[in-house]
Amino acid sequence: MRIVIHSLASGLHAEAAVQTARDSFIKAIVSAMQEADPSVRMMVAGELRGGVACPCCGAVTPLARFRTPLTGPEATLNLIYVRTGGTEGAFKAAFTGPDGSLCLPDQPIRLLTSGKSNSLAASMEILSYLRQHGHDGEILHGPVSYVVSRITALAHEYGENVLGDRKKPASEHESAENVRDGGGETGRRAFNAAAWKPRLKGKRLGIIGKPSDWLISSDVDPSVAREILGLELIDVPMEELVAEIRKGGYDMPEGIRWPGSGPIVDPFQPRYGRELTPEAFGGALDIYGALCRLIGRYRLDGLTLRCFDLLTEVGNTGCMALAILNARGIPSSCEGDVPALISMLIAHEVTGCCGFQANPARIDPQSGEVLLAHCTVPLDMIRGGEYDTHFESGIGVAVRGELPEGPVTVFKLSPDLRQCFAVDAELVRNQAERDLCRTQVVLHASGTARYFLTDSIGNHHIILPGHHGRQLSGKEV
């Protein structure tokens, strides 16, 4: 039995320059696997790129690499190590034929992830995309000991001809020990759109610059949004925003609790990024001012921003602008994520708080703890904080906020607006690790591992204070 590890990485992350075989996470997995089962051979194949013609459609894709025996002595278990965020578009391109159709292997896609550099978030978006297209998959994530036990179980299932009759391995962690059951109230549930439509009808949401390329499973059809929830989705060209930013100017918002008003001694000293200059702060507020003018021009009730384009266009980020807008009660999501924006709009209707849009970055299936992170957070949600640079790029002005411990809800609406994830959890601590987005919170969300690792609605999820699962899903509007 052999296991082949392919990898995906984005140039935005420093890890992209590290060879997969020398990656500390992969080295730990290979070492533990050799100790656990010497009969299993592990190979590191490098970056997942095109180069071989697919026999079904002639497309040059990595598919031929996966056309290996699934059973018998030469059985091969293929894993894709998603090393960083921003790789979802590369995955889609790698398995897309010339006619735009998916060319996927005749076996479930297993995504191996670490707990850093948005590896897990990218894997969740990829898995959601696979699910939308009817393909099986699973995210292998957790402590090294847990991941090794899961890989070992899969390896023996393949090697023992479990797939000989096309029976699937236990992809939803059914065979893994100590994973709390994720059914019922800790998984997807129906979203009662009919109950929400009267409250949302006529609201106008701006999509500034289109969704980011890596949001491959997060498209919302404007006609569906209008029919199901009465929402109007308004496209705003990125060029129009950039022109407004270059004009400069902003009105300083009143009543905002800025970082530094809490227990952080020096909020202007970055913990990990480079020194923040007055020019960087001024540029961040110019982005805020430009967004305010677009809100007025298009009569918007909320917006989502293709924020990574600003890195090259104006050398800054939208993190600060979105933190202020959300604190003012104007739902504003990152990366052009429309389902996240609509989720934030609904969250604000229920609680008066837009919520913290964050990526799951690390999950411990055994303890039930989930770490989520992002580089912006509504300033009205934090008890204190500090400024830093944007994690992936090292430029601009991001926010590392600290949120109060206590009851929270994790919420996300599906792109078709018919399902949602709405689970009550507890925020148990804040933290600040170097290799993750700046605001980082750890939740205890027992029973959610199955959802996050096998059936997640994209990568971004919304965290809001208090327990509101039934109201958000429309059961008690």
Secondary structure, DSSP 4 states (H G I P E B T S, - for coil): -EEEEEEE--TTSGGGGS-GGG-HHHHHHHHHHHHH-TTSEEEEEEE----EE-TTT--EETHHHH-S-SSSTT-EEEEEEE-SSS-HHHHHHHTB-TTS-B---SS-EEEEE-SSTTHHHHHHHHHHHHHHTT--EEEE-SSHHHHHHHHHHHHHHHHTTGGGGTPPP-TTSSSSTTPPP--GGGS-EE--HHHHHHHHTT-EEEEES---TT-TT----HHHHHHHH--EEEEE-HHHHHHHHHH---PPPSS---TTSSS-S-TTS-SSSPPPPHHHHHHHHHHHHHHHHHHHHHT-SEEEE-TTHHHHHTS--SHHHHHHHHHTT--EEETT-HHHHHHHHHHHHHHS---EEEEEEEEETTTTEEEEEES---TTT-SEEEEE--TTTS-S-EEEEEPPSEEEEEEEE-TTSSEEEEEEEEEEEEE--TTS-SEEEEEE-TT-HHHHHHS-SSS-EEEEES--HHHHTTTT-
